[in-house]
Amino acid sequence: MRYIAFLLLICSAALAESDVRTAALDSKPELDKPISLTLRAAQIREVLDKVQAETGGRLRPDREIGDDKAAVYVKNKPARDVLKALAHCFNLCWAESEIGSVRSLRLCTDRDSSAAIRQRQYDDYLAILKQFDTELQATATYLRSDQQFQRPPYVQGQNMDEYWRLGQRWYATRSPDGGAMVLQFLNLSESERKDLFGGKELTFAGGAIAEEAKKHYPEATSFRFWIEPSLAGYLLQGSAQPAMEPKDWVLLTMALFDDSRYDKMVQTANEALLKDTALAKDLPALKDEEKAIKEVSKPGEGSGATPATMSDGLLPIAQAIETPVVAQYISEYQPALPSAIKAGERLAQLCAQHKFIIERDGDFLLAKYALWHRMKDRELPEATIRRWQASSAGLPYPTFDALAEMGSMSWGQVRGTINNARYWLGMPDLSEIARCEYPLKLYASLNPTQQRTVWSGVRINVSSLKPEQQVLFMQAFEIKSRPTYAQAKDASWPQKAQFSIQDQGPGGASLVAVAQAHVLGSANLMDSVPKEFKDMPADQAYQYMLTHPKEVDELVSNAAKQFLDKIASEHPEIPRKSISIYAERECIFQLTLEDHPSTNDLIYCMKMM
């Protein structure tokens, strides 16, 4: 009994703390008004705008949380209850605020919110560091015994990440500088490792170089380490001076996110979910459920026609059992699962599949994403996604303007775009954006005159750019966020650097006809070119394209006109002026620093007529 009383005391304290964090809502009578909302992927500021429009209360979010997305289903519930549920779901609090003479309620983070995020990030740090140590200790075993690791040949079906790690071990046991970096890393202190994971770059020189690293590579004058985030984890990279190769940095190993601990959290929450008697009711057959949860059937339909996120499965259940729901929204698409009959069982299936935890909060169900601390920064406003869909509907690649906007987003949003391109845009692979992210950011930072200049093939001197643009150049030049070339250590390096774009003309052999956001047909460009060009050997034809851009453009233009005639005759019901013809194109970002070149190519679609 004493133990039960203690638990009740803890629960009461937690409830009281929760009430304190939303107490600012209690004194606002306008929030007594019942409201109804059904929102699939609304930014928090949009949710508050809708509640404000219904109640007249002044509501606003802090800037850093306003773009976070929520899914909401509520029918005739007091606005105050909805706002409390929103705060509880996102671990936020409500506070009164005054700007000038205007008083409002502000949804914001507090010490508890920040601490929870930091704890999840620290958990990631520990898991990542453990992987780094495990991999590099295995490599060090060979180094300390002066043996070379023999990587076994690739076996069909083998995990490519594991095969890649073995390749790094193979390199380190054959390269004195790579091996020395492994040994130096294993001698880092705990505080140095935390600094490294926190985004700092560590440099060791002179007496700071570990004895066994110095023994392995006695010529070394310094070592440098940094960690870069990747799509699925982190890359540990390093460099040594003097470098043994022109490329003076080495990928030492990689670590993937270990989400098993979050799977256990979801499993524990699901056990409570299945015991919730209110969720034991049978669900009616959801209309077109199998049709609703699927992959994009036609390019360009995008997320609105592809309800395969957690929210797309959650909202119909909430409506069917008339239970209010607030959920953190993430654009993570999964294939359909066999649907259980009971509401609780189906919710548990969704949670296990999408790594969500559903908790009861009075009448509300709160759906919290276990990986929210890591994934929320990859989200994009729905309006942005819709704009890309409209401009790229039916195309195999986005237009260059859309690609430039994609590349100019934050690191997380670029990765989110790559992950979801298949669902948002009907395009299977946009990984080129990652390779061209910084060149695109640099291009987007130029003024219109500079953009026209680089497109004409004329090189821009980096010394004429603003300091922040010069930083983008160096990031683009090396495809990472720190200069490592010796030239970059000279303050005058911008005087020796240039940037331009070379339009290579046709990037593939395809023409695409689009009207009313649907593909009407595609054509092989080579079917329409003169016979003498068609009969050229592939390497000769490619060289011809490079050296005769005007002639090639004329060939493509004539082919596009022929293709338009063909499509218009096949679709007399569509006005000719409504049919657009696009051609695949290829551009190359060209960056030079003294005599060192760096190029990144990008395929895009260009409207011909």
N, C-alpha and C positions, 0 to 999 in steps of 0.2 A: 504493500500500500504506500509505503514511504517513497518507493521508486516511482510509482504512478503519479503521486502528488508532485514529485520533482519534475516529471515530464510535463505535467499540466502547467506548472509554474513557468517552465521554459517556453511553452507554447503561448501562454498569456503574455509573457514579456515580448515575444516575437510579434504577436498581434498588436500589442501596444505600440511597439516601435514602428510597425507598418502603418498604424493609424496616425502616428506623429508625422510620418513622411508625407501623408496626404491630408493632414488636418486643415491646410489652407483652403480646401474645397468646402469645408463644412459650413462656413458662415455665408455662403453665397446662395440665397434663395432661388435665384434664376436657374440654378443647376438641379432644382427639383423636377424640372420639366422632363417628361418622358420623350425619348428620341428613338429612332430606328435607323440603323445603318447596315449596309452590306458593301464592304470594301475588300477587294481582292489583294491589291498591292499598292496601298496609298502611303505616301510619305507622312510622317507624323505631323508635319505642319498642315498637310491637307486634312488629316483627321480632325485636328483642332479647329481648322477653318470651318469645317462642316458643323461641328458641335457649336461653335461660336455663332454661326448663322442661325442655328435652331434656337439657341437660348439667349443670345444677346450678351453673354458673358465675354469678357476680354481674355483670350487665351493665346499663349505663344510658347514655342519651344526654344531652348538654348540652340545656338547656331550649330554646335557639333552633333546634335541629335535630330535636327529638323529633317534631314534627308533619309533617316532610317525608315524602313518600310514596315507596315503592319497590315494584317488582314483582320477585319472586324465583321462580326455578325451580331447584331443586337436588335431586338424588337420590343418597343415600348418599355424601355428601362430608363430610370432617372439618369440624366446626363452625368450627375455626380458619380454614380456607380460605374459608368463607362470610363470616365476619366481616372478613377481610382484603379480600375482593372488595367488600363493602359499603363499607368505608372508601375503597378505591381509586375506586369508582364515583362517590362523592359528594365526593371530594377532602378526606377527613377523616383523623384520626389516632386511635390508641388510646393511652390513658395510664392508669396506675394511680392510683386515688383512694381516699381514706380519709375517711369521715364518722363521727365518733365512733370506735367500735372496729370498724366495718364497712368492710372493704376491698372494692373493686370495680374493674372495668374500665370506663373512661369513654370513649365515642365523642365526639370533640370537634373543633372547628375549631382551627387553629393559624395562624401567620403566613402560611404559604403559601396556606392556604384563603382567608383574608381578602384576600390580595393578588390572588388570581385573580378573586374576585368584584369587587373594586374596579377591576381592569383592564377587565373586561367593561362595568362601569357607565361607566367613563371613555370607552371606545369608543363607547358610546351617546351620551355627552355630546358628543363630537366630531361625530358624525353629525347629531345634532339641531341643534347650533350652526351647522353648515354650512348646513342647510336654512333656519334662521332668517335667517342672513346673506344667502343667495341671494334669498330672498323679499323681505326688507326693502331690500336694495340695489336691487332692481328698482323698488320703490316710491319709494325716495329719488331715483332718476333723474328721476321726474316732479316730485317736490317741489322739487328743486334747480333745475329749469327752469321752475317755476311753471306746470306743466301739470296738467290733470285727467285721470286715467285713465278711459277709457271701457270698462266691462266688456262684452264681447260677449254677446249673448243665449244662453241655455242651449240646447245641442244635445242631442237625444236620444242617450243612451248616454255622454254626457260624464262624466268622473270628477268626482264631487260634491265630493271634497276639493279638487281643483284649482279648481273653480268657486267654492267657499267662499273659498279664498285670494284669488281675483280680486276677490271682493266686499269683502274687507278692504282690498285695495289701492284700490279705488274709494272706500271711506269715508275712508281716510287722506289721499287727495289732495283731499278736499273739506272736511275738518274740521281747523282749525288745531291743536287739541290733539292729535288723533290723528297728524297729520303730524309735529308736534314730538316726540312720543314715539318715533316711528320714528327720527328723526334723533338723538335722545338715546341710544337703544339702540345705534346703530351707532358711537357714540363711547365705549362702555364698554371698559374695559381687560380683558385676559385674566383677571386675578385676580377682577375684578368679575363676569365671566361665569361663572366657576367657582362663585363664591359663589351666584349666582342659580340655577344648575342644581342646586346642593347643597341647595336649599330655603330659602335666605335671601331676604328681601325687601330691595330696594335703594331708597333714597330720595335724590333729588338736589335741592338747593335752593341759592339764592344763587349764589355763584361756581362751584358744581359743575355748573350747567346749561351744556351745550355752547352755543357761540355761535350755531351754525346752528339749534339748537332754539329758542333765545331769539328769534332773528330771525323764525322762522316763527310763534311764538306769544309775543309780548312780554309779554302779561299774566300768563304762568305764574309762579307763586311756587315750585312744586315739582313733581317727577315721581316716580312710584313704579312699580316693576316687580316682577313675580313670575311664576314658571312653575308651572303646575299640570299634573299628569299626567292624561291622558285614557285612554280604552279602547285606543287604537291609537298613542299618541304623547304629545306635550306641547303645551300651549297657552301662548303667551306673552301675558301680560296686563299692562296698565298703567293708570295714572290720572294726571290732571293737576289741579292746583289753581290757579286756580278751575276747577271742572268746567263744561263747556259744556252739559251735559245733566243732568237729575235723576239718571240712572244715571252715577255718576262713575268707571266703569271701562270699559276698551275691550279687546276681543280684537284684538291686533295681528296675529297670524298663528298658524299651527299647523305642527307638524312630525310626520311619521309615522316610525315606526321603520324604519330602513334595514337590512334583514336580508340583503342580498346578500353581505356578508362571511361570514356564517354559512353561507350556501348553499355558498360555496366551500370552507369547512372540511368540510362534510358530503360534498361531492363528492370531496375528497381522501381522506377516510376510507373512502368507498365503493370507491375504486380499490384500496385495500389489502384491503378486505373481499372483493372479487371474486377476489383472488389467493390467498385462504386456501384451500388444498387440502382442508382438513377440512370446508369448507362447500360443496364442489362436488357433494355427493351429491344425488340426486333426492329430492324430497319426496313422500310419499304424499298423495293427495287428502285435505285436511283436512275433517273431518265438518262438513257444513252451513256451509261457509265463507261462501258468498254470503249465506246467511240470517243468519249471525252478525254480519257487518259491514254494518250498515244503520242507518237512522234509527229512532226509536221508532215502532212501529206502533200502539200503543195508549197514550193519555195515562196517565202515572203508572208505566209500566214502568221507566223510568229506566235508569241506567248498567248495572245488573246484567244487563239484557236487551238492552243496546246495546253489544256489544263492538266499538267502533270507534276505540279509542285505540291508540297505539303498543303498549302492553302487551298489548292484546287480539289484535294480530297477532303479536307477538313470542313470547308464551308457548306457543301451539300449535306454532310452529316449533321452539322449544327442546325441547319434549316429543317431537316427531317425530324429531329427530336426536339426542336424549338428550345435550344439551349444557347445562351449568349456565349460568344467566343471572342477572345483577343489573342492574336498570334503574331510572333515575329516572322516577317516574310523574307524568304530567301529564294532566289531564282535557281533552285536546284531541281533538275528534272530527273525523274526515274520512270522506268516502265511500270505498267500496271501489275498489281498483285491480285491473286484470287481474293475476292472480297468475303469477309466474314458476315454473318447475319446480324449478330449482336453489335450494338453501337460501340460498346467498350472494346470488343475484340477488334473491330475495324480500326478504331482509333489507335489501338496498340500496334497494329500492323503498320499503319502510317508512321508512327513514332519510330519504330525499329528501322524502317526503310530510310527515313529522312533524318534520323538522329535528333528527334524532338522529344521534349519532356512535357507532358500535359499535367497540370496541377489544378486542383479545385480551389477556387477563390470565391466563396459564397455561392451565388447562382452561376457565376462565370467559370468557364474553362480557359485556362491560360496555357498557350502552347509556346514553349521557349526552346529555341534552337541551341543545342549543346555546344555548337561551334560558332556561336554568334560573335564571340570575341575575335575570331579569325576571319570570318566570311562576310560580315556586314559591310566592310569597306569595298567589296567587289560589286555592290549593287549600283544600278543606274536608274535615274528617273524613267518612269514609263513613257513620258513624253519624248525623251531622247530615243528610246528604243523604237517608238512608233515612227519617229522621223526617219530613222535609218531604214525601217521597213518600207516606208513610202518611197524613199529614194533608191532603194536597191531591190524592190520587188521583182522577183523572177530572174535576177541576174546571178551568174555563177560567182561573182566577186562584187564587193561594194564599189561605188564610185570613189574617185580619189578624194573628193571633199569629205565623204563619210569616213574614209580611212584616216584622213588627217584629223578629224574630230575624235575618232576612236583612239588614235595614238596619243592625243593631247590630254586624255583623261589621266587620272591617278594610276599608280602602279596596280593597285587592287582592281580597279575598274577595267583596266586593259586585260587582266587575267580573267575577270568575270565575262568580258566580251568574248574572249577566246573560248571559254568553257561553254557558253550558251549560244554561240553563233548558229549552231545547228537548229536550235529551237526558236531563237529570235528571228533569224534571217533565212533559214533553210539552207545554210552554207555549211558543209561538213568540216571545213578547216580554215581558220583564220590565224594560224600560228605565226604567219609572216609578220603580224603586227608586233609580236614580242621582239622579233629580230630588228624591226624597223621602228620600234617605239620612240627612241630618242631622236632619230632623224625626222620623224613625223612631228615630234614636239618642237624641234628646232624650226622646221618649216612653218608650223602653225604660229610660231612667235614672230615671224618676219612680217613686215608691213606689205601691203599689196604690191608696191613697186619692187621690193626685194623678191617677192614670190614670182613675179613675172620675169625678173632677171634670171633667177636660178632655173626656171623652166625653159628659158631660151638657151640654156647650156653655158651661159656666162658664169664664171666663178665669182663668188663674193668673198672678199677678204674678211677673215674673222676679226681682224683688228677694228673693222667698222661696226661691229655688233656691240650690243650692250653687254655688261659683265655677266648678267644672268643667261644671255644667249651664248656667250662664250663657254659657260659651264655646260650648257646643253650640247654644244659642239663636242666637247671632250667626252661627255657621256655617250654621244652618238658614235664618236670615233672609236671608242673602246668597248661599246656595248656594256658598260658598267659605270658605276657612279664615282670613280676615282681615277685621276690621271696616273699612269705608271711609266710612260715613256720618258726617257731621259730629257727629251726636248721640252716636255711639259713642266719640268722643274725650273726652266728658265723663264723669268717673268716676261720675256719678249716673245714667247711662243705664239701669241695671236698674230704677230706680224708674219709668221711663216706658215699660216694655216689658211685653207680655203674650203669653200662649200659650194656644190652645184648639183643639179639634177639633170640626168641624161635620159630623155625619153627614147626607149628602144623600139617604139612602134608596137606592132602586134606581139602580145605576150603569149598568145596561144594561137590556135587556128580556128577560133569560134566567133561567129556573129550570132546575136540573140535578138529576137523580135518580141517586144513586150507591149501589151495594151491592157488597160484596166487591171493592173497589178497581176496579170497572168502571162505566162510564156505562151506565145503563139507558135514558136518554132525556133530552131537553131540551125545553123549552116556551117559547114567546114569552109573556111576562107579559101583553102587551096582549090576548091571546086570551081571557083570563079576567076582565078588568075590566069594569065596567058600561059599557053602550053610550054613555052621556052623557060619560063620561070618555074613552072610546076615540075619540069623534068630535071631541074638542077639537083645535084647531090645536096643532102641536108646541110652539111657544113658550108657549102658554097652559097646556098640560099640564105643561110643565117648571116654570112659575111656580107652578102648583097644588101640585106635589110639594114645592116649597120652603116654601110657606106653610101646608100642611096635612099635616105629617109623620105625625100619628097616623092620619088617614084613609088615607094612602098605605100605612102599615104594615099596616093592617087589610085593605086591598085585596090586598097581597102575601101576607099570611097566608092569606086565603081562597083565593087562586089556588094557593098551595102545597098546601093541603088537597085541592083538586080534582085537582091534578096527582098527588099521592100516591095518591088513589083510582084514578086512571087507570093509573098504573104498577103498583100492586099487583094490579089485575085482569088486566093483561097478563103478569105474572110470578107466577102462583100458587105456583110452586116456591120462591120466596124469601119467608121470613117477613116480614110487613109491618114489624115492628120493626127489621129489618135494613136497611131502605131509608131513606136519608137524602136530604132535599131541601135544596138550597142555592139561595140567590139572590145575584146580583151586587149589590154595594153600592158606594157611592162616599163617601169621606170627604174632607174638606178640612182641612188643617193651616192654622190661621190665626195669624199672628205679626204683632204691631204694635210699632213703635218710634216713640213720639210719634204723629204723623199718617201715618207711612209704613207701609203694609200689605205683607205678603208672604204669598202663599197657594200651597199645593202640593196637588194633588188626587191621590188614589190609589184605584184600583179593587181590590176584594177580594171574596172569597166568604164569605157568612155562612150558617151552618146554621140552617134554619128549623124543621125537625122530623126 
